[in-house]
Amino acid sequence: MVIIAIVVTIAFPLNHWLTLTMLRHQLIEIPVLLFTGVIFGKIIWKPDAKNVSFSVSLIIFFMFSLIFWMLPKSIDLAVLNPLFNKLMNIHIFIAGICAFSIIKDSVFELKVYFTGMISAMLMAVGITLRVFNLLLCSSFSIEQQRETGIYLITIAIIMFIYTTFILMSNIINPEKN
């Protein structure tokens, strides 16, 4: 019930506030929806991704979902059109459910690939937002783009270190996998 309340709160009362700045939209709204989807997947709905081809399909769905919602046109539409924003909220929530299944059931190599790809994508988007001196999303200012870029780069570095830690711990102690 709490998960539904969080998603509804983000989709309705907080929606306008979250879309006022790029930092809130990219670093509060999307991650909170993803993590509520992960928690929902853990508590309520548990898809089984033990089949490698199903795991790969979930990874492709998850990555394309994040890529789509990081495109400047998608960001602008989500900020300017409340209905499109609700669609984004639902889609990101579902992607979070898929992420839980990937993390829980996938083989070790796919888990490393999954976290590595997310960190690479966040790094690429962060560098793009930070380096380009041109307005990529018309809904936000260049200053907001640059600020968001710094935070995305920081998150990407943390995720890369985490991925490396997981990989190295499995190399050192493979029977834990």
C-alpha positions in Angstrom: 0.0 0.0 0.0 2.9 2.4 0.8 4.4 1.7 -2.6 1.2 2.7 -4.4 0.9 5.8 -2.2 4.5 6.8 -3.2 3.8 6.3 -6.9 0.5 8.2 -6.8 2.1 11.0 -4.8 4.9 11.4 -7.4 2.5 11.1 -10.3 0.0 13.7 -9.0 0.7 16.1 -6.1 4.5 16.3 -6.4 4.6 16.0 -10.2 4.6 19.8 -10.9 7.3 20.4 -8.3 9.5 17.5 -9.6 9.4 18.8 -13.2 10.4 22.4 -12.3 14.1 21.5 -12.4 16.1 18.9 -14.3 17.9 17.8 -11.2 14.6 16.9 -9.5 13.2 15.3 -12.6 16.2 13.1 -13.4 17.6 12.5 -9.9 14.5 12.3 -7.7 11.5 11.4 -9.8 13.0 8.7 -12.0 15.1 7.0 -9.3 12.2 7.0 -6.7 9.9 5.4 -9.3 12.6 2.8 -10.2 13.2 1.9 -6.6 9.5 1.7 -5.7 9.2 -0.7 -8.7 12.1 -2.8 -7.4 10.5 -2.9 -3.9 7.1 -3.8 -5.5 8.8 -6.6 -7.5 10.4 -7.9 -4.3 7.2 -7.8 -2.1 4.3 -8.3 -4.4 5.1 -9.5 -7.9 8.1 -11.8 -8.5 8.7 -12.6 -12.1 11.2 -15.4 -12.6 14.2 -14.5 -14.7 16.3 -17.7 -14.2 16.0 -18.4 -17.9 19.0 -16.6 -19.5 17.0 -15.5 -22.6 14.3 -14.0 -20.4 17.0 -12.2 -18.3 18.5 -10.7 -21.4 15.1 -9.7 -22.6 14.4 -7.9 -19.3 17.8 -6.2 -19.5 17.0 -5.0 -23.1 13.6 -3.7 -22.0 15.1 -2.0 -18.9 18.0 -0.3 -20.9 15.7 0.9 -23.7 13.3 2.2 -21.1 16.0 4.3 -19.5 17.5 5.4 -22.8 14.1 6.5 -24.1 13.3 8.6 -21.0 16.8 10.2 -21.1 16.3 11.5 -24.7 15.9 15.3 -24.7 12.6 15.1 -26.6 11.2 12.6 -24.1 12.3 14.7 -21.2 10.7 17.8 -22.7 7.4 15.9 -23.4 7.4 14.5 -19.9 7.8 17.9 -18.4 5.4 19.8 -20.7 2.6 17.1 -21.0 1.2 15.7 -17.8 -0.3 12.7 -19.5 3.1 11.8 -21.1 4.6 12.2 -17.6 2.1 9.8 -16.1 3.1 7.3 -18.9 6.7 7.8 -17.9 5.9 7.2 -14.3 4.2 3.9 -15.1 6.9 2.8 -17.5 9.7 3.5 -15.1 7.8 1.7 -12.3 7.5 -1.3 -14.5 11.2 -1.1 -15.4 11.9 -1.2 -11.7 10.0 -4.4 -11.4 12.1 -5.9 -14.2 15.3 -4.6 -12.5 14.4 -6.6 -9.4 14.0 -9.7 -11.4 17.3 -9.2 -13.2 19.1 -8.6 -9.9 17.5 -11.5 -8.1 17.4 -14.3 -10.7 20.0 -13.6 -13.4 23.3 -15.4 -13.7 26.2 -13.5 -12.2 27.6 -12.4 -15.6 24.4 -10.7 -16.5 24.2 -8.9 -13.2 27.6 -7.5 -13.7 26.7 -6.6 -17.3 23.5 -4.9 -16.1 25.1 -2.7 -13.5 28.0 -1.9 -15.8 25.7 -0.8 -18.6 23.7 1.4 -16.3 26.9 3.1 -15.0 28.1 3.5 -18.6 24.8 5.0 -19.7 24.7 7.4 -16.7 28.3 8.5 -17.4 27.6 9.2 -21.1 24.5 11.2 -20.3 26.2 13.0 -17.5 29.2 14.0 -19.7 26.9 15.0 -22.4 24.9 17.3 -20.1 28.0 18.7 -18.5 30.2 19.3 -21.6 27.8 20.6 -24.3 27.3 24.3 -24.1 24.0 24.1 -25.8 20.5 23.7 -24.6 19.6 20.0 -25.0 16.2 20.1 -23.3 14.2 23.2 -23.9 12.3 22.8 -20.6 15.4 23.4 -18.5 18.3 25.8 -18.5 22.0 25.1 -19.4 22.9 25.6 -15.7 20.4 22.9 -14.7 21.8 20.6 -17.4 25.3 21.1 -16.1 24.3 20.5 -12.5 22.4 17.4 -13.4 25.4 16.2 -15.4 27.7 16.5 -12.4 25.4 14.4 -10.3 24.9 11.8 -13.0 28.7 11.4 -13.4 29.1 11.0 -9.6 26.4 8.3 -9.5 28.0 6.6 -12.5 31.4 6.5 -10.8 29.8 5.1 -7.6 28.0 2.4 -9.7 31.1 1.5 -11.6 33.1 1.1 -8.3 30.2 -1.1 -7.0 30.2 -3.2 -10.2 34.0 -3.6 -9.9 33.6 -4.6 -6.3 31.0 -7.2 -7.1 33.1 -8.6 -9.9 36.3 -8.8 -7.9 34.5 -10.4 -4.9 33.2 -13.1 -7.2 36.6 -13.7 -8.6 38.1 -14.0 -5.1 35.2 -16.1 -3.7 33.3 -17.7 -6.6 31.3 -20.2 -4.5 29.2 -17.3 -3.0 27.6 -16.7 -6.4 
